[in-house]
């Protein structure tokens, strides 16, 4: 998002929780850690604020 590159590190992998939109999707070997559920309704409800924050970070107005 907003042209930033990201390279996350998965430290303590057994304690990590990945997130999914579709609970029926098959994540293969990651199936057991992809147990979080993304609430699309919350993202949609706050989309304007999310875009405003991304724009502020991108322009350097907020750190």
C-alpha positions in Angstrom: 0.0 0.0 0.0 1.2 3.5 -0.8 4.4 2.3 -2.5 6.2 1.2 0.7 8.1 -2.1 0.6 7.7 -4.5 3.4 9.6 -7.6 4.4 8.0 -9.0 7.5 9.9 -11.4 9.8 8.0 -14.3 11.4 9.5 -14.6 14.8 8.2 -17.3 17.2 6.2 -18.9 14.3 4.2 -21.2 16.6 2.8 -18.2 18.5 1.9 -16.3 15.3 -1.6 -16.0 13.9 -2.2 -15.3 10.2 -5.4 -13.7 8.9 -7.8 -14.8 6.2 -10.9 -13.4 4.6 -12.5 -16.7 3.5 -12.6 -19.3 6.4 -13.1 -22.1 3.9 -10.0 -21.3 1.9 -7.2 -23.9 1.8 -3.8 -22.4 2.9 -1.9 -25.7 2.6 0.9 -26.0 5.1 -0.1 -22.6 6.7 -3.7 -23.9 7.4 -3.1 -24.3 11.1 -1.8 -20.8 11.7 -4.2 -19.0 9.3 -6.8 -18.9 12.0 -7.6 -15.2 12.3 -10.6 -13.8 10.4 -10.5 -10.4 8.7 -13.7 -8.3 9.3 -14.3 -6.7 5.9 -17.2 -4.7 7.3 -14.9 -2.9 9.7 -12.4 -2.1 6.9 -15.2 -0.8 4.7 -16.7 1.3 7.5 -13.3 3.0 8.2 -11.9 3.0 4.6 -11.9 6.9 4.4 -9.8 7.1 7.6 -7.5 4.3 6.4 -6.9 6.2 3.1 -6.3 9.5 5.0 -3.7 7.8 7.3 -1.9 6.2 4.3 -1.8 9.6 2.5 -0.4 11.3 5.6 2.3 8.8 6.0 3.1 8.8 2.3 3.5 12.6 2.2 5.5 12.7 5.4 2.9 14.6 7.3 2.7 11.9 9.9 5.3 9.4 11.2 
